[in-house]
Amino acid sequence: MADLVTHIGLAFLVKGLTRKPHTASFVLGNVLPDLGGRAIGMGLTLLVHQGAPVPEDLIFGFGVLHLPLGILALCGLLALPFRRDLRRSVFLNLLGGCFLHLALDLLQRHTGTGYPLLFPFTTWHWELGLIGSEATVPVSVPLLLAGAGLWWRRVGRSVDDQRSDEAGRVLGADEQG
């Protein structure tokens, strides 16, 4: 699993390069597979170590949230509370972030198996094995700073452009009247 800082930095970099809206839902989508599919199971495992009787199926059951069908369902559920006119964009940005997450994870080489991306249709595991599972850690902070900096620069420029346009319309209206 590439670390969350790397996922967040990559999400900001993509949004900074594309200048597309809904950054928050895209960034959330980029960490959602690990939050839903890994963090919950890890928390339940900690409870087991403390003596809580947590069924093993419950612990591993959340792993489906790190796979395409689970991601699709989770993104749909998370988009539901949004206004109808925003729901589609939020859903697509959550989903896009999740699939960018999976793409980064697929680059890794695991000591066990890869990801059963077509579950429940097949349990065949996928991975490209191009980098070690912790190979992104040294670049995580620089990537986060670069991605957030680029995104902030693009957003700031967009806000300045909007203000200039509004000021030009106000000035133009004053000159005409």
C-alpha positions as a Markdown table, in Angstrom:
| # | Residue | x | y | z |
|---|---|---|---|---|
| 1 | Met | 0.0 | 0.0 | 0.0 |
| 2 | Ala | 1.5 | 3.3 | -1.0 |
| 3 | Asp | 1.3 | 5.6 | 1.9 |
| 4 | Leu | -1.6 | 8.0 | 2.3 |
| 5 | Val | 0.7 | 11.1 | 2.0 |
| 6 | Thr | 1.8 | 9.9 | -1.4 |
| 7 | His | -1.9 | 9.3 | -2.4 |
| 8 | Ile | -2.9 | 12.8 | -1.2 |
| 9 | Gly | 0.1 | 14.5 | -3.0 |
| 10 | Leu | -0.7 | 12.7 | -6.2 |
| 11 | Ala | -4.4 | 13.7 | -6.0 |
| 12 | Phe | -3.4 | 17.4 | -5.5 |
| 13 | Leu | -0.9 | 17.2 | -8.4 |
| 14 | Val | -3.6 | 15.8 | -10.7 |
| 15 | Lys | -6.1 | 18.5 | -9.7 |
| 16 | Gly | -3.4 | 21.2 | -10.0 |
| 17 | Leu | -2.6 | 20.0 | -13.5 |
| 18 | Thr | -6.2 | 19.7 | -14.7 |
| 19 | Arg | -7.7 | 22.7 | -12.9 |
| 20 | Lys | -10.9 | 20.8 | -12.5 |
| 21 | Pro | -13.3 | 21.5 | -9.6 |
| 22 | His | -14.2 | 19.1 | -6.7 |
| 23 | Thr | -10.7 | 18.7 | -5.4 |
| 24 | Ala | -11.9 | 17.7 | -1.9 |
| 25 | Ser | -13.9 | 14.7 | -3.2 |
| 26 | Phe | -11.1 | 13.7 | -5.5 |
| 27 | Val | -8.5 | 13.7 | -2.7 |
| 28 | Leu | -11.0 | 11.9 | -0.4 |
| 29 | Gly | -11.5 | 9.3 | -3.2 |
| 30 | Asn | -7.7 | 8.9 | -3.4 |
| 31 | Val | -7.5 | 7.8 | 0.2 |
| 32 | Leu | -10.9 | 6.1 | 0.5 |
| 33 | Pro | -9.7 | 2.6 | -0.5 |
| 34 | Asp | -7.2 | 2.6 | 2.4 |
| 35 | Leu | -9.5 | 4.2 | 4.9 |
| 36 | Gly | -12.4 | 1.9 | 4.2 |
| 37 | Gly | -10.6 | -1.3 | 3.1 |
| 38 | Arg | -7.6 | -1.2 | 5.4 |
| 39 | Ala | -8.0 | 1.1 | 8.3 |
| 40 | Ile | -11.3 | -0.4 | 9.6 |
| 41 | Gly | -9.8 | -3.9 | 9.5 |
| 42 | Met | -6.7 | -2.7 | 11.3 |
| 43 | Gly | -8.8 | -1.1 | 14.0 |
| 44 | Leu | -10.9 | -4.2 | 14.4 |
| 45 | Thr | -7.6 | -6.3 | 14.6 |
| 46 | Leu | -6.5 | -4.0 | 17.5 |
| 47 | Leu | -9.7 | -4.7 | 19.3 |
| 48 | Val | -9.0 | -8.4 | 18.9 |
| 49 | His | -5.6 | -7.9 | 20.4 |
| 50 | Gln | -7.3 | -6.2 | 23.4 |
| 51 | Gly | -9.5 | -9.3 | 23.9 |
| 52 | Ala | -12.6 | -8.2 | 22.1 |
| 53 | Pro | -14.5 | -11.0 | 20.3 |
| 54 | Val | -14.5 | -9.6 | 16.8 |
| 55 | Pro | -15.4 | -12.2 | 14.1 |
| 56 | Glu | -12.6 | -12.7 | 11.6 |
| 57 | Asp | -15.1 | -12.4 | 8.7 |
| 58 | Leu | -15.9 | -8.9 | 9.9 |
| 59 | Ile | -12.2 | -7.9 | 10.0 |
| 60 | Phe | -11.5 | -9.1 | 6.5 |
| 61 | Gly | -14.9 | -8.2 | 5.1 |
| 62 | Phe | -14.0 | -4.5 | 4.8 |
| 63 | Gly | -11.2 | -5.5 | 2.3 |
| 64 | Val | -13.8 | -5.3 | -0.5 |
| 65 | Leu | -13.8 | -1.5 | -0.1 |
| 66 | His | -10.3 | -1.6 | -1.6 |
| 67 | Leu | -11.6 | -3.3 | -4.8 |
| 68 | Pro | -13.5 | -1.9 | -7.7 |
| 69 | Leu | -17.0 | -3.1 | -6.8 |
| 70 | Gly | -16.7 | -2.1 | -3.2 |
| 71 | Ile | -15.3 | 1.3 | -4.3 |
| 72 | Leu | -18.2 | 1.8 | -6.7 |
| 73 | Ala | -20.8 | 1.2 | -3.9 |
| 74 | Leu | -18.9 | 3.3 | -1.4 |
| 75 | Cys | -18.6 | 6.3 | -3.8 |
| 76 | Gly | -22.3 | 6.0 | -4.6 |
| 77 | Leu | -23.2 | 6.0 | -0.9 |
| 78 | Leu | -20.9 | 9.0 | -0.1 |
| 79 | Ala | -22.3 | 11.0 | -3.0 |
| 80 | Leu | -26.0 | 10.5 | -2.0 |
| 81 | Pro | -26.1 | 13.3 | 0.7 |
| 82 | Phe | -25.0 | 16.0 | -1.8 |
| 83 | Arg | -27.5 | 18.2 | -3.7 |
| 84 | Arg | -28.8 | 16.5 | -6.8 |
| 85 | Asp | -27.0 | 18.9 | -9.1 |
| 86 | Leu | -23.6 | 18.1 | -7.5 |
| 87 | Arg | -24.1 | 14.4 | -6.9 |
| 88 | Arg | -22.8 | 13.2 | -10.2 |
| 89 | Ser | -19.6 | 15.4 | -10.1 |
| 90 | Val | -18.9 | 14.4 | -6.5 |
| 91 | Phe | -19.5 | 10.7 | -7.4 |
| 92 | Leu | -17.2 | 10.9 | -10.4 |
| 93 | Asn | -14.4 | 12.7 | -8.5 |
| 94 | Leu | -14.6 | 10.2 | -5.6 |
| 95 | Leu | -14.5 | 7.4 | -8.1 |
| 96 | Gly | -11.6 | 9.0 | -10.1 |
| 97 | Gly | -9.6 | 9.4 | -6.9 |
| 98 | Cys | -10.2 | 5.8 | -6.0 |
| 99 | Phe | -9.1 | 4.5 | -9.3 |
| 100 | Leu | -6.0 | 6.7 | -9.3 |
| 101 | His | -5.3 | 5.1 | -5.9 |
| 102 | Leu | -5.7 | 1.6 | -7.3 |
| 103 | Ala | -3.5 | 2.5 | -10.3 |
| 104 | Leu | -0.7 | 3.6 | -7.9 |
| 105 | Asp | -1.1 | 0.5 | -5.8 |
| 106 | Leu | -1.0 | -1.7 | -8.9 |
| 107 | Leu | 2.6 | -0.5 | -9.6 |
| 108 | Gln | 3.8 | -2.2 | -6.4 |
| 109 | Arg | 5.4 | -5.6 | -5.8 |
| 110 | His | 3.9 | -7.4 | -2.8 |
| 111 | Thr | 5.4 | -10.1 | -0.6 |
| 112 | Gly | 2.0 | -11.9 | -0.7 |
| 113 | Thr | -0.5 | -11.5 | -3.5 |
| 114 | Gly | -1.7 | -8.5 | -5.5 |
| 115 | Tyr | -5.3 | -7.3 | -5.8 |
| 116 | Pro | -8.2 | -9.4 | -6.9 |
| 117 | Leu | -9.6 | -6.5 | -9.0 |
| 118 | Leu | -12.4 | -8.6 | -10.7 |
| 119 | Phe | -13.7 | -10.0 | -7.4 |
| 120 | Pro | -16.3 | -11.6 | -7.1 |
| 121 | Phe | -16.1 | -12.9 | -10.7 |
| 122 | Thr | -12.6 | -14.2 | -10.2 |
| 123 | Thr | -10.0 | -14.2 | -7.4 |
| 124 | Trp | -7.0 | -13.8 | -9.8 |
| 125 | His | -4.6 | -11.3 | -8.4 |
| 126 | Trp | -3.2 | -8.4 | -10.3 |
| 127 | Glu | 0.0 | -6.3 | -9.8 |
| 128 | Leu | 2.7 | -4.9 | -12.0 |
| 129 | Gly | 5.5 | -5.3 | -9.5 |
| 130 | Leu | 7.4 | -2.2 | -10.8 |
| 131 | Ile | 8.2 | -0.8 | -7.3 |
| 132 | Gly | 8.4 | -2.0 | -3.8 |
| 133 | Ser | 5.4 | -1.4 | -1.5 |
| 134 | Glu | 7.3 | 1.2 | 0.4 |
| 135 | Ala | 9.2 | 2.8 | -2.5 |
| 136 | Thr | 7.0 | 5.9 | -2.5 |
| 137 | Val | 7.8 | 6.9 | 1.1 |
| 138 | Pro | 10.9 | 8.9 | 0.4 |
| 139 | Val | 9.1 | 11.0 | -2.3 |
| 140 | Ser | 5.8 | 11.3 | -0.3 |
| 141 | Val | 6.5 | 14.7 | 1.3 |
| 142 | Pro | 8.1 | 16.3 | -1.8 |
| 143 | Leu | 5.1 | 15.0 | -3.8 |
| 144 | Leu | 2.6 | 16.4 | -1.3 |
| 145 | Leu | 4.4 | 19.8 | -1.3 |
| 146 | Ala | 4.7 | 20.0 | -5.1 |
| 147 | Gly | 1.1 | 18.8 | -5.6 |
| 148 | Ala | -0.4 | 21.1 | -3.0 |
| 149 | Gly | 1.7 | 24.0 | -4.2 |
| 150 | Leu | 0.7 | 23.6 | -7.9 |
| 151 | Trp | -2.9 | 23.1 | -6.9 |
| 152 | Trp | -2.8 | 26.2 | -4.7 |
| 153 | Arg | -1.2 | 28.3 | -7.4 |
| 154 | Arg | -3.8 | 27.2 | -10.0 |
| 155 | Val | -6.7 | 27.9 | -7.6 |
| 156 | Gly | -5.3 | 31.2 | -6.6 |
| 157 | Arg | -4.8 | 32.2 | -10.2 |
| 158 | Ser | -8.4 | 31.1 | -11.0 |
| 159 | Val | -9.8 | 33.2 | -8.1 |
| 160 | Asp | -7.7 | 36.2 | -9.3 |
| 161 | Asp | -9.0 | 35.8 | -12.8 |
| 162 | Gln | -12.6 | 35.7 | -11.6 |
| 163 | Arg | -12.1 | 38.8 | -9.5 |
| 164 | Ser | -10.5 | 40.6 | -12.5 |
| 165 | Asp | -13.4 | 39.5 | -14.7 |
| 166 | Glu | -15.9 | 40.8 | -12.1 |
| 167 | Ala | -14.0 | 44.0 | -11.7 |
| 168 | Gly | -14.0 | 44.5 | -15.5 |
| 169 | Arg | -17.7 | 44.0 | -15.7 |
| 170 | Val | -18.3 | 46.5 | -12.9 |
| 171 | Leu | -16.0 | 49.0 | -14.5 |
| 172 | Gly | -17.6 | 48.5 | -17.9 |
| 173 | Ala | -21.1 | 49.0 | -16.5 |
| 174 | Asp | -20.0 | 52.2 | -14.7 |
| 175 | Glu | -18.4 | 53.6 | -17.9 |
| 176 | Gln | -21.6 | 52.9 | -19.9 |
| 177 | Gly | -24.0 | 54.4 | -17.4 |
